[in-house]
Every structure is written in structure tokens, then in C-alpha cells.
Amino acid sequence: MKGPDIILSILLGALLPAGGCSTDPHILPEIVLMDKIKGGWAGQTIGCAYGGPTEFKYFGMIPPEVGLAWTGTEVGWYFTEAPGMYDDLYMDLTFLEVLHREGLDAPAASLAEAFARKEYPLWHANQAARRNILDGLLPPETGAWRNNPHADDIDFQIESDFIGLVSPGLPRSAAALCDRVGHIMNAGDGWYGGVYTATMVSLAFMEDDPAKVVRKAATAIPKGSRFRAAMDDVLDEWHHHPSDWTAAWERVTRSYGDDTGCPSGVLKPYDIDAVLNSAYVTIGLLYGGGDFGKSLEIATRCGQDSDCNPSTVGSILGVMLGWDALPDVWKQPVEPWWNQPFAYVGTSLEAACAMTLDLAKASVVAAGGRIRDDGALVFKPQSSAPQRLEQNFNGLHPTGRFPVSRPLAFLDSLSFEGEGIVVRYRFQQDGPAPDGYAASVQVALDGAAPATVLLPLDFNGRRLELFADYDLPEGDHLLRLDWVNPVEGLTLETDCYITYSR
């Protein structure tokens, strides 16, 4: 990198107004761009491995500081022994591969098809969307809350980092890509979680202050949304209690700790909602003050999805600091695995960085910038802009969670009251089942003609809920269930049902 380029880049960056726009071009040397891209991918990997041991072990409580440790072996252990922990990464990489192959304007259908047929395990909104896609539904209906009870879950938050990485200093470009990708598996607050993350990653290319990144990224979320209110509450608490992160934790956990959508967490302490977990990311960034290790620790100690939240924090700070400036204690454990492909996708961190660099340059050109002969990006940084207001469940709230735990052979109907219901189920397997088996259940609500619901036994193809309907008239209802193709050695039973009203 040439000395004058560094000086000019710094001067131009200093001249940027608070909104993040500039009337003059900004110069981002290729060597700096790649250093930040490398830091972002490394930070995401490190954060995931650091928080993995406490994932969903602490609900509504702060885990003890002494319970956290970093030996440096965690990164490799998850690569070889528990690769499903890296769902943050392999979903990002799947979408990155599609964009690199088809271009930044790759249609949502291509992105959806790519992950739906991968052999990796998925959960929550991702798995519900996968099942919707395999059943023939197209985005954005695959992520819409009427078709996906997990629409508010964290899924898009944890896999939108790549969008910020390919949109350096271009948060509006990042948000436009988020609209196409995020509605494959999420909507409403679940979509906002990804917009917020991608915007912060994008801004981190231009900023060295986490508080500025948080404030500017929050403006990408519309006022009037539950998500924006939660981020504003964290910022307010940080302003009044800048040295006590537990005060912010108490406030948002108390105000936003009740999950409306995810059937795994409704009326339970478990909470995978994007609002609460993004608030925990924000707490880590603000109270960590730019210190990589401290920020990861705080985000992890907030609990709930405590691998994904420090992974997001690590991604943002990794871009802000760059690979070269990451402390050795964090980056040295990643180096032996830099060229090791992640399970299921066959893409390594090294390959991801190369693809990201290509796409980042394409994004700059698409936004009206140019690439100099020496590879430097010359462009006008963008400010963030609020997205449209989109909220799920239309004022519905859960009114009861009723355990059933009875085989369908002995339970042919459910009586309930309200405007919505979600029915959960499980298989009990005592012997082999036919290859490719799917339970076929005839479902009839309030005397209507029965509809067929297929429940694949295969884990990767599974349907998460037996039945969900949020558009019922308020009152009493009767749901009939008939398992029409039982097989020996397999029991299908209801787990619980959740009711909703306004």
C-alpha cells in the first residue's frame, strides 16, 4: 500500500459527516479491504466457537464469568467434532457461493433452492423455510409468519454478516440485498435482525467506534417497530449507565424476553427471538468499547443464543479492527483451519475471503464507484435509511401452552379457544422405518374438508410443527387429526399445543 493512499483515505474518512454520506469519494485500498474482510470472517468464526459451550444453557439469567474460558482449541474442535455449531457460517457461505456464481442480482429462488437441498442440519426459521421450499412455496412466502411460525427468530441475524462484508461502506446496498435474502426464512423483526447486523458490518469498514456503528445501524430499522424500540432502549441505558452492562441486560430482558412466535420458546424462558438476541449483540458492542475479548465475553454472558451473538459481535469488530490488529490469542487458533473447508459446503475461510473481495468490488461499481488499476475502491459511502415497517402476528399473543404427549392413535381431536393454534409433535422410534418415510396426517378444522400434512422422519427434511393457523375467528374450535399411514416401530404423538388471541 502506498503512503499517499493511506493518508488520503484517512483524511477523506475524517471528512465524512455524521450520517455517513460524503460528497467526495472515499478511497479504500485493496490491502485494507482484504484485511477487514479477513477480520470479519475470522471474527465470526471465533465468536461462534467462543460462545458455543454456553449456547442455550442460560435462560433469563447471566452465566458466571468463571464459566467462560478460551483455550484456543475450540475452533478446531467444532470443525471436526460438532460442525453443526457453525450454522452461522455455512448458511452465509451457501449464499456467498450463489452470489459469486450468479452475481449480486441472483434471484431469491436461486438462493432458497441452494440451501434447501444442502445436507447440513438447520433449525427454527431456516428449517421451516427449507420445508416450505421443498413443498413448493417461493420466497417471500417461505419466511412469512403465517407460513413460518419462526419468522421472528434469530436465523437471518446470524447469517447476514456476508451481506455487510460484500457491501463495504454501502449500508443501503446491504439493506436492499437483505430484503431479497432475509425474506426467504424470516419476516418482520426476524428480517430486521439481519438488516441490523448487515448494516453494522457494512459501517464497520468506515468506522472505528462501535457506538457510532450501533447508532447509525439503528436508523435502518423503522421507528414503531418492536426491534427499533429495543435497540433504542439499550442505547438509552448505555447513555445513563455506561459502565454497568447488567442494567441494560435487565431492562431488555424484562421488556422483550417474552417470545410470541417460536413454538419452542412461547411461554417458556427459552428465547431465540431476534429482538432480544440483537439487543444482547448491542450490549456487547457498546459495553465492550471496541475491546474484542471483552465484547465477546459480554455478548456471551447475556445468555440465550450465546454462540450466535458473540459471533455477530466478532464479525463486526473483526471488520473494524482488521485481521492484522486482532490479538494473537484470538486469531492464532484460526490460522491452522484457514484453508479447511467447512463441513457440508466445501468452502474455506480463505476461499470465502477471495469471493467476498470480488463481490465487494462489484457492489462498489454497482453503487456508482470504480476500481482503480491498483485494486483500490473509489466510491461515495452511503448513509443507512429506514426500511419499511413490517411486524408479524398482527397483535396476536399466546394465551396458553398445553402439554398433551399422547400418541395420535389415542388422540383424534383437540378442542381449544382463541384465534390461532400451533400444534407440536414428535416421533418415538422403536424400530426401523421405511426409507424416505413421511407420516401422512389428515387435519380438519371445525368440520372443514381435511387437508394432508406430511411429516418426514428424516431430520433434515422434517417439518417443525404439525399444524399452525393464526387466522381463526375468536371462539371455540375443534381440530381433528388422523394418522393414515402408521408403520410398526414408530409412534407419532402430539407434544403440546399453543393458543393465541388478541
C-alpha positions as CSV (number, residue, x, y, z in Angstrom):
1,M,0.0,0.0,0.0
2,K,1.3,3.4,-0.9
3,G,1.8,6.1,1.8
4,P,-0.2,8.8,0.0
5,D,-3.2,6.4,-0.4
6,I,-3.2,5.8,3.4
7,I,-3.1,9.5,4.2
8,L,-5.8,10.4,1.6
9,S,-8.0,7.6,2.9
10,I,-7.7,8.8,6.5
11,L,-8.4,12.4,5.5
12,L,-11.4,11.5,3.4
13,G,-12.8,9.3,6.2
14,A,-12.4,12.1,8.7
15,L,-14.4,14.4,6.5
16,L,-17.4,12.1,6.4
17,P,-20.5,13.7,8.0
18,A,-22.3,12.0,10.9
19,G,-24.9,10.5,8.5
20,G,-22.2,8.5,6.7
21,C,-22.6,10.2,3.3
22,S,-19.9,12.0,1.5
23,T,-19.9,14.4,-1.5
24,D,-16.3,13.4,-2.1
25,P,-15.0,9.9,-3.0
26,H,-13.5,7.7,-0.4
27,I,-10.5,5.6,-1.2
28,L,-10.3,2.1,0.3
29,P,-7.0,0.4,-0.7
30,E,-7.4,-3.3,-1.6
31,I,-5.0,-4.4,1.0
32,V,-7.0,-2.7,3.7
33,L,-10.3,-4.0,2.3
34,M,-8.9,-7.6,2.3
35,D,-7.6,-7.2,5.9
36,K,-11.0,-6.2,7.0
37,I,-12.8,-8.9,5.1
38,K,-10.4,-11.4,6.6
39,G,-11.0,-10.0,10.1
40,G,-14.8,-10.2,9.6
41,W,-14.8,-13.9,8.6
42,A,-12.3,-14.8,11.3
43,G,-14.3,-12.8,14.0
44,Q,-17.5,-14.6,13.1
45,T,-15.8,-18.0,13.4
46,I,-14.0,-17.1,16.7
47,G,-17.2,-15.7,18.3
48,C,-19.2,-18.8,17.4
49,A,-16.5,-21.1,18.9
50,Y,-16.1,-19.0,22.0
51,G,-19.8,-18.9,22.8
52,G,-20.6,-22.5,21.8
53,P,-20.1,-24.2,25.2
54,T,-22.9,-22.0,26.8
55,E,-25.4,-22.0,23.9
56,F,-28.9,-22.0,25.3
57,K,-27.7,-23.1,28.7
58,Y,-28.7,-19.8,30.4
59,F,-32.3,-18.6,30.0
60,G,-33.2,-15.2,31.6
61,M,-30.0,-15.3,33.7
62,I,-26.4,-14.2,33.5
63,P,-23.9,-17.1,33.4
64,P,-21.0,-16.8,35.8
65,E,-17.8,-15.2,34.5
66,V,-15.8,-18.1,35.7
67,G,-17.8,-20.4,33.4
68,L,-16.1,-18.9,30.3
69,A,-12.8,-20.0,29.0
70,W,-10.8,-19.7,25.8
71,T,-8.1,-22.4,25.3
72,G,-7.8,-21.9,21.5
73,T,-8.8,-25.4,20.8
74,E,-12.5,-24.6,20.4
75,V,-12.3,-23.5,16.7
76,G,-10.8,-26.8,15.6
77,W,-12.9,-28.9,17.8
78,Y,-16.1,-27.6,16.3
79,F,-14.6,-28.1,12.8
80,T,-14.1,-31.8,13.4
81,E,-16.5,-32.9,16.2
82,A,-19.6,-30.7,16.0
83,P,-19.7,-28.9,12.7
84,G,-23.4,-28.1,13.2
85,M,-22.3,-25.3,15.6
86,Y,-21.1,-23.4,12.6
87,D,-24.6,-23.0,11.1
88,D,-23.8,-19.2,11.2
89,L,-21.0,-19.8,8.8
90,Y,-22.3,-22.5,6.4
91,M,-25.5,-20.6,5.7
92,D,-23.5,-17.4,4.9
93,L,-21.2,-19.4,2.7
94,T,-24.0,-21.0,0.8
95,F,-25.5,-17.6,-0.1
96,L,-22.0,-16.2,-0.9
97,E,-21.4,-19.1,-3.3
98,V,-24.6,-18.3,-5.2
99,L,-23.9,-14.6,-5.4
100,H,-20.3,-15.3,-6.6
101,R,-21.7,-17.7,-9.3
102,E,-24.8,-15.8,-10.4
103,G,-23.9,-12.2,-9.5
104,L,-25.2,-9.7,-6.9
105,D,-28.7,-9.8,-8.5
106,A,-29.1,-13.6,-8.1
107,P,-32.8,-14.2,-7.6
108,A,-34.2,-15.2,-4.2
109,A,-35.4,-18.5,-5.8
110,S,-31.7,-19.5,-6.5
111,L,-30.6,-18.6,-3.0
112,A,-33.5,-20.5,-1.5
113,E,-33.0,-23.6,-3.6
114,A,-29.3,-23.6,-2.7
115,F,-29.7,-24.0,1.0
116,A,-32.9,-26.1,1.0
117,R,-31.2,-29.1,-0.6
118,K,-27.9,-28.9,1.3
119,E,-27.2,-31.8,3.7
120,Y,-26.4,-29.6,6.7
121,P,-28.7,-29.5,9.7
122,L,-30.9,-26.5,10.2
123,W,-33.2,-25.3,13.0
124,H,-36.1,-22.8,13.6
125,A,-36.8,-20.3,10.8
126,N,-34.2,-21.8,8.5
127,Q,-35.6,-25.3,8.7
128,A,-39.2,-24.1,8.5
129,A,-38.3,-22.2,5.3
130,R,-36.4,-25.3,3.9
131,R,-39.6,-27.4,4.4
132,N,-41.7,-24.7,2.8
133,I,-39.3,-24.5,-0.2
134,L,-39.3,-28.3,-0.6
135,D,-43.1,-28.2,-0.5
136,G,-43.1,-25.8,-3.5
137,L,-43.5,-22.4,-1.7
138,L,-41.5,-19.5,-3.0
139,P,-39.9,-16.5,-1.2
140,P,-41.0,-14.3,0.4
141,E,-43.9,-16.6,1.4
142,T,-41.4,-19.1,2.8
143,G,-40.5,-16.7,5.5
144,A,-43.9,-15.1,6.1
145,W,-45.2,-15.6,9.6
146,R,-48.5,-17.3,8.5
147,N,-46.4,-20.0,6.8
148,N,-43.4,-19.9,9.2
149,P,-44.1,-19.7,13.0
150,H,-40.4,-18.9,13.4
151,A,-40.5,-15.7,11.3
152,D,-39.3,-13.6,14.3
153,D,-36.4,-15.9,15.2
154,I,-32.7,-15.1,15.0
155,D,-31.9,-17.0,11.8
156,F,-31.3,-14.2,9.4
157,Q,-29.5,-12.2,12.1
158,I,-26.8,-14.9,12.3
159,E,-26.3,-15.4,8.5
160,S,-26.5,-11.8,7.2
161,D,-22.8,-10.9,8.0
162,F,-21.8,-11.8,4.5
163,I,-24.1,-9.1,3.1
164,G,-22.3,-6.4,5.1
165,L,-18.9,-7.9,4.0
166,V,-19.8,-7.6,0.3
167,S,-21.2,-4.1,0.9
168,P,-18.2,-2.1,2.4
169,G,-19.4,1.3,3.4
170,L,-22.7,0.7,1.5
171,P,-25.4,0.1,4.1
172,R,-28.2,0.9,1.6
173,S,-26.9,-1.6,-0.8
174,A,-26.7,-4.1,2.0
175,A,-30.3,-3.4,3.1
176,A,-31.5,-4.0,-0.5
177,L,-29.8,-7.4,-0.6
178,C,-31.2,-8.2,2.9
179,D,-34.7,-7.6,1.6
180,R,-34.2,-10.4,-1.0
181,V,-32.3,-12.8,1.2
182,G,-33.9,-12.3,4.6
183,H,-37.5,-12.9,3.5
184,I,-36.6,-16.4,2.4
185,M,-36.6,-17.5,6.1
186,N,-37.8,-14.5,8.1
187,A,-40.1,-11.5,8.2
188,G,-40.8,-8.6,10.5
189,D,-38.4,-8.4,13.4
190,G,-36.6,-11.6,12.2
191,W,-35.8,-9.7,9.0
192,Y,-34.8,-6.6,10.9
193,G,-32.2,-8.7,12.8
194,G,-30.4,-9.4,9.6
195,V,-30.7,-5.8,8.3
196,Y,-29.3,-4.5,11.5
197,T,-26.3,-7.0,11.5
198,A,-25.5,-6.4,7.8
199,T,-25.7,-2.7,8.3
200,M,-23.3,-2.8,11.2
201,V,-20.8,-4.9,9.3
202,S,-21.0,-2.6,6.3
203,L,-20.5,0.5,8.5
204,A,-17.6,-1.1,10.3
205,F,-15.5,-0.7,7.2
206,M,-15.7,3.1,7.7
207,E,-15.9,3.5,11.5
208,D,-13.7,2.7,14.4
209,D,-16.2,3.4,17.2
210,P,-18.8,0.7,18.0
211,A,-21.2,3.2,19.4
212,K,-21.3,5.1,16.1
213,V,-21.9,1.9,14.3
214,V,-24.8,0.9,16.6
215,R,-26.4,4.4,16.4
216,K,-26.2,4.6,12.6
217,A,-27.4,1.0,12.1
218,A,-30.4,1.5,14.4
219,T,-31.6,4.2,11.9
220,A,-32.0,1.4,9.3
221,I,-34.8,0.0,11.4
222,P,-38.1,1.9,11.3
223,K,-39.5,3.6,14.4
224,G,-42.7,2.0,15.5
225,S,-41.2,-1.5,15.3
226,R,-40.5,-3.6,18.4
227,F,-37.0,-4.1,17.2
228,R,-36.1,-0.4,17.0
229,A,-37.6,0.2,20.4
230,A,-35.4,-2.5,21.9
231,M,-32.2,-1.1,20.3
232,D,-33.1,2.4,21.4
233,D,-33.6,1.1,25.0
234,V,-30.1,-0.4,25.0
235,L,-28.7,2.9,23.7
236,D,-30.6,4.8,26.4
237,E,-29.4,2.5,29.2
238,W,-25.8,2.8,28.0
239,H,-26.1,6.6,28.0
240,H,-27.3,6.6,31.6
241,H,-25.2,3.6,32.9
242,P,-22.2,3.4,30.6
243,S,-20.2,1.1,32.9
244,D,-22.9,-1.4,34.0
245,W,-24.0,-3.7,31.2
246,T,-26.1,-5.7,33.5
247,A,-28.5,-2.8,33.9
248,A,-29.1,-2.8,30.1
249,W,-29.5,-6.6,30.2
250,E,-32.1,-6.4,33.0
251,R,-34.1,-3.7,31.1
252,V,-34.3,-5.5,27.7
253,T,-34.7,-9.0,29.2
254,R,-37.6,-7.7,31.3
255,S,-39.2,-5.8,28.4
256,Y,-38.5,-8.1,25.4
257,G,-38.0,-11.5,26.9
258,D,-41.4,-12.9,26.0
259,D,-41.4,-14.8,22.7
260,T,-44.6,-14.6,20.6
261,G,-43.7,-16.8,17.7
262,C,-41.2,-19.6,18.1
263,P,-43.2,-22.6,19.5
264,S,-40.0,-23.8,21.3
265,G,-39.9,-20.6,23.4
266,V,-43.5,-19.4,23.8
267,L,-44.4,-19.1,27.4
268,K,-41.1,-20.6,28.4
269,P,-37.7,-19.0,29.4
270,Y,-36.1,-20.1,26.1
271,D,-35.9,-17.1,23.7
272,I,-34.5,-17.2,20.2
273,D,-36.3,-14.1,19.1
274,A,-34.2,-11.7,17.0
275,V,-35.2,-8.7,19.1
276,L,-33.8,-9.9,22.4
277,N,-30.7,-11.5,20.9
278,S,-29.9,-8.5,18.8
279,A,-30.2,-6.4,21.9
280,Y,-27.6,-8.7,23.5
281,V,-25.3,-8.1,20.5
282,T,-25.8,-4.4,21.0
283,I,-24.9,-4.7,24.7
284,G,-21.7,-6.5,23.8
285,L,-20.7,-3.8,21.3
286,L,-21.5,-0.8,23.4
287,Y,-20.2,-2.0,26.8
288,G,-17.2,-3.8,25.2
289,G,-15.9,-0.5,24.0
290,G,-14.1,-1.9,21.0
291,D,-12.1,-4.5,23.0
292,F,-12.5,-7.7,21.1
293,G,-12.3,-10.2,24.0
294,K,-14.4,-8.1,26.4
295,S,-17.1,-7.6,23.8
296,L,-17.3,-11.3,23.1
297,E,-17.5,-12.1,26.8
298,I,-20.3,-9.6,27.5
299,A,-22.4,-10.8,24.5
300,T,-21.9,-14.4,25.6
301,R,-22.8,-13.7,29.2
302,C,-26.1,-12.2,28.1
303,G,-27.2,-15.8,27.6
304,Q,-29.8,-17.4,25.3
305,D,-28.2,-17.9,21.8
306,S,-24.8,-17.4,23.3
307,D,-22.8,-18.7,20.3
308,C,-24.5,-16.7,17.6
309,N,-24.5,-13.4,19.5
310,P,-20.7,-13.2,20.1
311,S,-20.3,-14.5,16.5
312,T,-22.1,-11.4,15.3
313,V,-20.1,-9.2,17.6
314,G,-16.9,-10.8,16.4
315,S,-17.8,-10.3,12.8
316,I,-18.4,-6.5,13.3
317,L,-15.3,-5.9,15.4
318,G,-13.2,-8.2,13.1
319,V,-14.0,-5.8,10.2
320,M,-13.5,-2.7,12.3
321,L,-10.1,-3.9,13.6
322,G,-9.0,-5.9,10.6
323,W,-7.2,-9.3,10.8
324,D,-3.7,-7.8,11.4
325,A,-4.9,-6.0,14.5
326,L,-6.8,-8.9,16.1
327,P,-4.9,-10.0,19.3
328,D,-2.9,-13.2,18.7
329,V,-4.7,-15.1,21.4
330,W,-7.8,-14.9,19.2
331,K,-6.5,-15.2,15.7
332,Q,-3.8,-17.9,16.2
333,P,-6.3,-20.7,16.8
334,V,-8.0,-19.9,13.5
335,E,-4.8,-20.0,11.4
336,P,-4.4,-23.8,11.2
337,W,-8.0,-24.0,9.9
338,W,-7.8,-21.2,7.4
339,N,-7.8,-23.4,4.4
340,Q,-10.0,-26.2,5.8
341,P,-13.4,-26.3,4.1
342,F,-16.4,-26.0,6.5
343,A,-18.5,-29.2,6.6
344,Y,-21.3,-29.5,4.1
345,V,-20.3,-26.6,1.9
346,G,-16.7,-27.3,0.9
347,T,-15.7,-23.6,1.2
348,S,-12.8,-22.5,3.4
349,L,-12.2,-19.1,5.1
350,E,-9.5,-18.5,2.5
351,A,-11.9,-19.1,-0.4
352,A,-14.7,-17.1,1.3
353,C,-12.3,-14.0,1.6
354,A,-11.5,-14.3,-2.1
355,M,-15.1,-14.5,-3.2
356,T,-16.1,-11.6,-0.8
357,L,-13.4,-9.4,-2.3
358,D,-14.8,-10.0,-5.8
359,L,-18.3,-9.2,-4.7
360,A,-17.3,-6.2,-2.6
361,K,-15.7,-4.7,-5.7
362,A,-18.8,-5.5,-7.7
363,S,-21.0,-3.8,-5.1
364,V,-18.9,-0.6,-5.2
365,V,-19.2,-0.5,-9.0
366,A,-23.0,-1.1,-8.9
367,A,-23.2,1.8,-6.4
368,G,-21.5,4.2,-8.8
369,G,-17.9,3.8,-7.6
370,R,-14.9,2.5,-9.5
371,I,-11.9,0.2,-9.0
372,R,-8.5,1.7,-9.7
373,D,-5.8,-0.1,-11.5
374,D,-4.1,-0.9,-8.2
375,G,-7.3,-2.5,-6.9
376,A,-8.4,0.3,-4.6
377,L,-12.1,1.1,-4.3
378,V,-13.1,4.7,-5.0
379,F,-16.7,5.4,-4.0
380,K,-19.1,7.6,-2.1
381,P,-20.0,5.9,1.2
382,Q,-23.8,5.6,1.8
383,S,-25.8,6.5,4.9
384,S,-28.3,4.0,6.2
385,A,-32.0,4.5,5.6
386,P,-35.0,3.1,7.5
387,Q,-36.7,0.1,5.9
388,R,-40.5,-0.3,5.7
389,L,-42.4,-1.1,8.8
390,E,-43.2,-4.8,8.9
391,Q,-44.5,-6.6,12.1
392,N,-45.6,-10.2,12.5
393,F,-48.6,-11.8,14.2
394,N,-50.9,-8.8,13.9
395,G,-51.3,-8.2,17.6
396,L,-51.8,-11.9,18.5
397,H,-50.4,-13.0,21.8
398,P,-50.1,-16.5,23.3
399,T,-52.8,-17.4,25.8
400,G,-51.8,-20.9,26.8
401,R,-49.4,-23.7,26.3
402,F,-51.0,-27.1,26.8
403,P,-48.9,-30.3,27.1
404,V,-50.6,-33.3,25.5
405,S,-47.9,-36.0,25.0
406,R,-50.3,-38.6,23.6
407,P,-50.0,-40.8,20.5
408,L,-52.2,-39.9,17.7
409,A,-53.6,-43.4,17.8
410,F,-55.3,-42.4,21.1
411,L,-55.9,-38.7,20.3
412,D,-58.1,-37.9,17.3
413,S,-59.1,-34.3,18.2
414,L,-58.1,-31.1,20.1
415,S,-60.7,-28.6,21.5
416,F,-59.4,-25.1,22.0
417,E,-60.4,-21.5,22.3
418,G,-58.8,-18.5,20.6
419,E,-57.8,-17.0,17.2
420,G,-54.8,-19.2,16.5
421,I,-53.2,-22.5,17.3
422,V,-49.8,-24.2,16.8
423,V,-49.5,-28.0,17.4
424,R,-46.2,-29.5,18.1
425,Y,-45.4,-33.2,17.6
426,R,-42.6,-35.8,17.9
427,F,-41.7,-39.2,16.7
428,Q,-40.8,-42.1,19.0
429,Q,-38.9,-44.7,17.1
430,D,-38.6,-48.3,18.4
431,G,-37.5,-49.9,15.1
432,P,-36.6,-49.3,11.5
433,A,-38.9,-47.3,9.3
434,P,-39.1,-47.4,5.5
435,D,-36.6,-45.3,3.7
436,G,-37.9,-41.8,3.0
437,Y,-40.9,-42.4,5.2
438,A,-43.2,-39.4,5.9
439,A,-46.2,-39.7,8.2
440,S,-49.4,-38.6,6.5
441,V,-51.8,-36.8,8.8
442,Q,-55.3,-35.7,7.8
443,V,-56.1,-32.4,9.5
444,A,-59.6,-31.0,9.6
445,L,-60.5,-27.8,11.5
446,D,-64.1,-27.0,12.5
447,G,-65.6,-29.6,10.2
448,A,-63.9,-28.3,7.0
449,A,-62.6,-30.8,4.4
450,P,-59.4,-32.5,5.7
451,A,-56.0,-31.4,4.4
452,T,-53.0,-33.7,4.3
453,V,-49.9,-32.8,6.3
454,L,-46.7,-34.7,5.6
455,L,-44.2,-35.2,8.4
456,P,-40.9,-36.6,7.1
457,L,-39.0,-38.7,9.5
458,D,-35.7,-37.5,8.0
459,F,-34.1,-34.9,10.3
460,N,-33.0,-32.5,7.5
461,G,-36.4,-32.8,5.8
462,R,-38.5,-32.6,8.9
463,R,-41.5,-30.3,9.4
464,L,-41.2,-28.4,12.7
465,E,-44.8,-28.1,13.5
466,L,-47.7,-30.4,12.8
467,F,-50.2,-27.6,12.3
468,A,-50.4,-23.8,12.6
469,D,-53.2,-21.4,11.8
470,Y,-53.3,-17.8,13.0
471,D,-56.4,-16.6,11.1
472,L,-59.3,-18.1,13.0
473,P,-62.4,-16.2,14.3
474,E,-62.2,-15.8,18.1
475,G,-64.1,-18.6,19.8
476,D,-64.2,-22.3,20.3
477,H,-62.7,-24.7,17.7
478,L,-62.2,-28.4,17.1
479,L,-59.2,-29.8,15.3
480,R,-59.3,-33.4,14.1
481,L,-56.1,-35.4,13.4
482,D,-55.9,-38.7,11.7
483,W,-52.6,-40.5,11.0
484,V,-53.4,-42.5,7.9
485,N,-50.2,-44.4,7.3
486,P,-48.8,-45.7,10.6
487,V,-45.9,-48.2,10.5
488,E,-44.7,-50.7,13.0
489,G,-42.0,-49.5,15.4
490,L,-42.9,-45.8,15.0
491,T,-45.1,-43.7,17.3
492,L,-46.4,-40.3,16.3
493,E,-47.5,-38.2,19.2
494,T,-48.5,-34.7,20.0
495,D,-46.2,-32.8,22.2
496,C,-48.2,-29.7,23.1
497,Y,-50.4,-27.0,21.5
498,I,-50.2,-23.2,21.9
499,T,-53.3,-20.9,21.6
500,Y,-53.4,-17.3,20.5
501,S,-55.8,-14.4,20.9
502,R,-55.8,-10.6,20.5
